[in-house]
Amino acid sequence: MPQSERSQPKGFLFDVRVLELADERGEFCGKLLAGAGAEVVKVEPPGGNRTRAIGPFYEDIDNPERSLHFWHYNFGKRGITLDITKPEGQRVLKELAPRFDVVLETYAPGYLAGLGLGYEDLKALNPGVIMASITPFGQTGPWRDWKATDLVHLALGGVMMNCGYDPMPDGEYDTPPIAPQMWHASHIVGNYTYMSIVAALLFREQSGIGQHLDASIHHAVNTCTEMDIPYFTYNRKALLRQTGRHAGAAIGTNPQALTKDGRLVWCSGGLGGTPAPVIEMLDKHGMADDLTDPKYKEPEHFRSPAGVRHISAVTKRWVQSRKWDADLWKEGQRYGQHWAPIRKPEENADDPHWLERKTFTQVRHEEIGRTLTYNGAPWLSETTPWRTGPRAPHLGEHTDQVLGQELGIPQARLDELRRQNVI
């Protein structure tokens, strides 16, 4: 491990080594492991991982060393080049494997085993190894050899049916489902696999036994559809997707309100099950309309569909009378309401709350002479900090260090491996 990394406070996976042979389906999992303190060594073919070709690119210069996608998902890792399709590359990987606790891979089921690099092969060299295999549909089953993209997983797993706009009053949709952000399926399976790896490490700590973790992206995505599956299982009723809110058996009022300047504020109700705090707030600003009528203190009225819609409409009129930067959401929260501004992602970068929680971190890119803002810790811990560097590795940046200095391959052999385009 580089000296700059050794000097940093240690994360809770400080003594775990991970060998990553992954594309976009597994890089996020590797990033989480690295962030938690593990030493992650990414293995790329000599021409580079295909994720280096995914844009956007820094300053719109199409270059494998300037992919923002690769920078984001490989932050905190080291990188080597190795062609495992060649016999010499396979031999080198078998020399490396016993030095690592975890092998994270995203090849098709059976591919690594066909090269003599499957779980059983690596287990023979390293009995405690934990191999985590992320594939579209798992290592077994009738779909195991099917291929799928991120979009296919989000559609087939049911997530897209949860995302989109309200149906018409009769429950029929006149707009199509919408996919969430790109690589969302990889994020879902990456989180699950990360947690499974930590659990497997804890199990090995007690038993000394490694294991093969079979992570199906389809399975992971399908279990992230909130209430839909249990609701259908128990009630035989499908839920309805709703604009910017959870799917439900019935369509509720939309809590998104437009401001005077066309921005949005989230104006959902607060605790207590009564509109009294919101009515008090609106009345203070002279915008309560008829909501001060005593009937709005009666549950049978304010909980009726007509009452709920009217309270929402009056609230939205007040929001629409102000600009977005008036921080109406703070006023709503003062009255115990679940209100929030609906921000553009970049508007969070300088937010004092996020800064104090180290949600963002500064990463130096000496090759461009700049320090850039990255997403930082997803959680905080008093004793196990999140990794704050280094930037993603250049292609083959640590090959000599890992294979030569650490593994002990002589320079003459490294030169020959390069001549053969193995590294």
C-alpha positions in Angstrom: 0.0 0.0 0.0 1.4 3.5 -0.9 2.8 5.6 1.9 0.1 8.3 1.4 -2.5 5.6 2.1 -0.7 4.2 5.1 -0.7 7.6 6.8 -4.5 8.0 6.6 -6.8 6.9 9.4 -7.9 3.3 8.9 -11.4 2.2 7.9 -12.9 -0.9 9.5 -11.8 -3.1 6.6 -8.2 -1.9 7.0 -6.8 -5.5 6.9 -8.9 -6.8 4.0 -7.4 -7.2 0.5 -9.7 -7.3 -2.5 -8.9 -8.3 -6.1 -11.4 -6.8 -8.4 -12.1 -8.2 -11.9 -15.2 -6.2 -12.6 -17.0 -3.9 -15.1 -19.8 -1.4 -14.4 -21.8 -4.1 -12.7 -19.3 -4.5 -9.9 -17.2 -1.4 -9.7 -19.6 0.3 -7.2 -19.3 -2.7 -4.9 -15.5 -2.4 -5.1 -15.7 1.4 -4.4 -17.7 0.7 -1.2 -15.1 -1.9 0.0 -12.3 0.6 -0.8 -14.2 3.4 1.0 -14.5 1.2 4.1 -10.8 0.7 4.2 -10.1 -2.4 2.2 -7.1 -2.4 -0.2 -8.7 -2.9 -3.6 -6.6 -3.8 -6.6 -8.4 -3.5 -9.9 -7.4 -5.9 -12.6 -7.8 -4.5 -16.2 -6.8 -6.0 -19.6 -3.8 -4.3 -21.1 -6.1 -2.2 -23.3 -8.1 -1.0 -20.3 -11.4 -1.9 -18.8 -14.4 -1.1 -21.0 -15.7 1.3 -18.3 -12.9 3.7 -19.3 -14.9 4.3 -22.5 -18.1 5.4 -20.7 -18.7 9.1 -20.7 -19.0 11.9 -19.9 -15.3 12.8 -20.1 -13.4 15.5 -18.3 -13.6 18.7 -20.4 -15.4 16.6 -23.1 -12.1 15.1 -24.3 -12.8 11.5 -25.2 -9.9 9.7 -23.6 -9.8 6.5 -21.4 -7.8 8.4 -18.8 -10.5 11.1 -18.5 -13.7 9.2 -18.0 -15.7 10.7 -15.2 -17.5 7.4 -14.9 -14.3 5.5 -14.3 -13.0 8.2 -12.0 -16.1 8.0 -9.8 -16.4 4.3 -9.5 -12.7 3.5 -9.1 -11.8 6.2 -6.6 -9.7 4.8 -3.8 -8.4 1.7 -5.7 -5.1 0.7 -7.2 -4.9 -0.7 -10.7 -2.9 -3.3 -12.6 -3.1 -4.7 -16.1 -3.2 -8.4 -16.7 -4.6 -10.5 -19.6 -6.2 -13.4 -17.9 -7.2 -15.0 -21.3 -3.6 -15.9 -21.8 -1.9 -18.8 -20.0 0.8 -16.6 -18.5 -1.9 -14.2 -17.3 -3.7 -17.0 -15.6 -0.6 -18.2 -13.9 0.1 -14.7 -12.6 -3.5 -14.4 -11.2 -3.1 -17.8 -9.5 0.1 -16.4 -7.8 -1.8 -13.3 -6.8 -5.0 -14.9 -5.5 -3.5 -16.4 -2.2 -2.6 -12.9 -1.2 -6.2 -11.6 -1.3 -9.2 -12.2 1.0 -11.8 -11.4 -1.6 -12.1 -11.8 -5.3 -14.9 -9.6 -6.8 -15.8 -10.6 -10.4 -18.5 -9.9 -13.0 -17.8 -12.5 -15.7 -20.5 -14.7 -17.2 -21.3 -17.8 -15.2 -18.7 -20.5 -15.8 -16.2 -18.2 -17.7 -13.5 -18.0 -15.0 -13.9 -21.8 -14.2 -13.2 -22.4 -17.9 -9.9 -20.6 -17.5 -9.0 -22.5 -14.4 -9.8 -19.4 -12.3 -13.2 -20.3 -10.8 -14.0 -20.5 -7.2 -12.9 -24.1 -6.7 -9.6 -23.4 -8.5 -8.9 -20.4 -6.3 -10.1 -22.1 -3.2 -7.5 -24.9 -3.7 -4.9 -22.1 -3.6 -6.5 -20.1 -0.8 -9.0 -22.1 1.3 -10.4 -19.0 3.0 -11.0 -17.0 -0.1 -14.3 -15.2 -0.6 -15.4 -15.0 -4.2 -18.2 -12.6 -5.0 -19.7 -13.1 -8.4 -22.1 -10.5 -9.8 -24.0 -11.7 -12.9 -27.3 -10.7 -14.6 -29.3 -13.7 -13.4 -27.0 -15.7 -11.1 -24.9 -18.8 -11.4 -27.8 -21.2 -11.7 -31.3 -21.3 -13.1 -32.9 -21.3 -16.6 -31.9 -17.6 -17.1 -28.2 -17.9 -16.0 -26.8 -17.4 -19.5 -29.1 -14.6 -20.5 -27.6 -11.1 -20.9 -29.1 -7.8 -19.7 -28.4 -4.1 -19.5 -29.0 -1.8 -16.6 -32.3 -0.7 -18.3 -33.4 -4.3 -18.8 -32.8 -5.1 -15.1 -34.8 -2.0 -14.0 -37.7 -3.0 -16.2 -37.7 -6.7 -15.6 -37.1 -6.3 -11.9 -40.1 -4.0 -11.5 -38.4 -0.8 -10.4 -39.4 1.1 -13.5 -43.0 0.4 -12.8 -42.6 2.2 -9.5 -41.2 5.3 -11.2 -43.2 7.7 -13.3 -46.3 9.9 -13.2 -49.7 9.5 -11.6 -52.3 7.4 -13.5 -55.6 8.8 -14.6 -58.4 8.8 -12.0 -59.6 5.4 -13.2 -56.1 4.0 -12.5 -55.0 3.6 -16.1 -51.7 5.1 -17.1 -51.4 7.5 -20.0 -47.6 7.9 -19.5 -44.9 5.2 -19.6 -42.8 4.0 -16.7 -39.5 5.9 -16.2 -36.1 4.4 -15.3 -34.2 6.0 -12.4 -30.7 7.2 -12.8 -28.2 5.3 -14.9 -26.4 2.3 -13.3 -29.1 2.1 -10.7 -29.3 -1.7 -10.9 -25.5 -1.9 -10.4 -25.9 0.3 -7.3 -28.5 -2.0 -5.9 -26.6 -5.2 -6.4 -23.4 -3.4 -5.4 -24.8 -2.5 -2.0 -26.2 -6.0 -1.4 -22.9 -7.7 -2.4 -20.9 -5.3 -0.3 -23.0 -6.2 2.8 -22.8 -9.9 1.9 -19.0 -9.7 1.7 -18.8 -8.1 5.1 -21.0 -10.9 6.5 -18.8 -13.5 4.8 -15.7 -11.9 6.3 -17.3 -12.0 9.8 -18.3 -15.7 9.2 -14.7 -16.5 8.1 -13.4 -14.7 11.2 -15.3 -17.2 13.4 -15.0 -20.4 11.2 -12.0 -19.9 9.0 -14.2 -20.9 6.0 -14.5 -18.9 2.8 -17.4 -19.1 0.4 -18.7 -18.3 -3.0 -21.3 -15.4 -3.0 -23.7 -15.7 -6.0 -25.1 -12.2 -6.6 -27.9 -12.0 -9.2 -28.6 -8.4 -10.3 -32.2 -9.4 -11.2 -32.8 -10.8 -7.8 -31.3 -7.7 -6.1 -33.4 -5.3 -8.2 -36.6 -7.3 -7.7 -36.3 -7.1 -3.9 -36.1 -3.3 -4.1 -39.7 -2.7 -5.2 -40.8 -1.6 -1.7 -44.3 -2.9 -0.8 -45.3 -4.2 -4.3 -44.5 -7.9 -3.9 -45.8 -8.4 -0.4 -48.9 -6.3 -1.1 -49.7 -8.5 -4.2 -48.7 -11.7 -2.3 -51.1 -11.0 0.6 -53.8 -9.0 -1.0 -53.6 -9.9 -4.7 -53.7 -6.2 -5.6 -51.2 -4.2 -7.6 -50.0 -0.9 -6.3 -50.1 2.3 -8.4 -47.1 4.4 -9.0 -47.3 8.1 -8.1 -45.3 11.1 -9.2 -42.3 11.6 -6.9 -43.7 9.5 -4.1 -44.2 5.9 -3.0 -46.5 3.6 -4.9 -49.8 2.9 -3.1 -53.1 1.1 -3.4 -54.8 4.5 -3.9 -53.6 7.8 -5.4 -53.0 10.4 -2.8 -52.4 14.2 -3.2 -49.2 15.2 -4.8 -47.1 17.0 -2.2 -44.8 18.7 -4.8 -45.7 22.4 -5.0 -44.5 25.0 -7.6 -43.0 28.2 -6.3 -43.5 31.6 -7.9 -40.3 31.2 -9.9 -41.1 27.7 -11.1 -39.1 25.6 -8.6 -40.5 22.8 -6.5 -41.0 22.4 -2.7 -41.9 19.1 -1.1 -44.9 19.8 1.2 -46.1 16.6 2.8 -47.9 16.4 6.1 -46.2 16.1 9.5 -46.7 14.0 12.6 -49.9 13.8 14.5 -52.4 13.1 11.7 -54.0 16.5 11.9 -53.7 19.5 9.6 -53.8 22.0 12.6 -50.1 23.0 12.4 -50.3 23.7 8.7 -53.5 25.7 9.1 -51.9 27.7 11.9 -48.9 28.4 9.7 -51.0 29.5 6.7 -53.2 31.6 9.0 -50.1 33.4 10.3 -49.3 34.4 6.7 -52.8 35.4 5.9 -53.3 32.5 3.4 -55.4 30.0 5.3 -58.5 30.7 3.1 -61.4 28.8 4.7 -59.3 26.3 6.6 -59.9 28.1 9.9 -63.5 26.8 9.7 -64.1 24.5 12.7 -65.1 21.7 10.4 -61.4 21.2 9.6 -60.8 20.1 13.1 -63.1 17.1 12.6 -61.2 13.9 11.3 -64.2 12.8 9.2 -63.8 16.1 7.2 -60.1 16.7 7.0 -59.4 13.0 6.2 -62.0 12.8 3.5 -60.6 12.8 -0.1 -62.2 16.2 -0.7 -60.8 17.6 2.5 -57.3 16.3 1.8 -57.3 17.8 -1.7 -58.6 21.2 -0.5 -56.0 21.5 2.3 -53.3 20.6 -0.3 -54.6 23.1 -2.8 -54.6 26.0 -0.2 -51.1 25.1 0.9 -49.8 25.1 -2.7 -51.3 28.5 -3.3 -49.2 29.9 -0.5 -46.1 28.2 -1.8 -46.8 29.6 -5.3 -46.9 33.1 -3.9 -43.2 32.9 -2.9 -39.9 32.3 -4.6 -38.0 29.1 -4.1 -35.1 30.9 -2.3 -37.5 32.1 0.4 -36.8 28.8 2.2 -40.4 28.0 2.7 -39.5 24.5 3.7 -37.8 25.8 6.9 -41.1 27.5 7.8 -42.9 24.2 7.2 -40.5 22.3 9.4 -40.9 24.8 12.2 -44.5 23.7 12.3 -43.6 20.0 12.4 -44.1 19.3 8.7 -42.1 17.0 6.4 -41.1 19.8 4.0 -38.0 20.1 1.9 -36.7 22.0 -1.1 -36.4 19.9 -4.3 -32.8 20.7 -5.3 -30.7 20.2 -8.3 -27.8 17.8 -7.4 -25.1 20.4 -7.7 -26.9 22.7 -5.2 -25.9 20.3 -2.4 -22.2 20.7 -3.0 -21.8 23.8 -0.8 -24.5 23.0 1.7 -23.2 23.5 5.3 -25.0 20.3 6.5 -23.4 18.1 3.8 -20.0 19.7 4.3 -20.1 19.1 8.1 -21.0 15.5 7.5 -18.1 15.0 5.0 -20.5 14.0 2.3 -18.1 15.5 -0.2 -14.3 15.2 -0.4 -11.6 16.9 -2.3 -9.4 14.6 -4.5 -6.2 15.8 -6.2 -5.6 15.0 -9.9 -2.0 15.8 -10.5 -2.3 14.9 -14.2 -4.6 17.8 -14.8 -3.3 20.1 -12.1 -6.6 20.3 -10.3 -8.4 19.2 -7.1 -11.9 18.0 -7.8 -15.0 17.5 -5.6 -16.1 13.9 -5.1 -18.8 12.1 -3.3 -17.4 11.1 0.1 -18.6 9.1 3.0 -22.1 7.6 2.8 -22.1 7.3 6.6 -20.0 8.6 9.5 -18.3 6.6 12.3 -16.2 8.0 15.1 -13.5 5.3 14.9 -13.6 4.1 11.3 -13.4 6.9 8.8 -14.2 6.7 5.1 -11.3 6.8 2.6 -10.6 10.2 1.1 -8.2 9.1 -1.7 -6.5 8.5 -3.9 -8.0 9.3 -7.4 -8.8 6.4 -9.7 -5.7 4.6 -11.1 -4.2 5.3 -14.4 -4.1 2.3 -16.7 -1.5 -0.1 -15.3 -0.3 2.5 -12.8 0.5 0.0 -10.0 1.4 -3.1 -12.1 5.1 -3.0 -11.3 4.4 -2.2 -7.6 1.9 -5.1 -7.1 3.5 -7.7 -9.3 7.1 -6.8 -8.9 7.6 -5.2 -5.4 4.8 -7.0 -3.6 4.4 -10.4 -5.4 8.1 -10.6 -6.2 8.1 -11.2 -9.9 11.6 -10.4 -11.2 12.0 -7.5 -13.6 13.1 -9.7 -16.4 9.8 -11.7 -16.2 7.8 -8.4 -16.0 9.6 -7.2 -19.2 8.8 -10.5 -20.9 5.1 -10.3 -19.8 5.0 -6.8 -21.3 6.6 -8.0 -24.5 3.8 -10.7 -24.8 1.1 -8.1 -24.0 0.1 -10.0 -20.9 0.5 -6.9 -18.7 
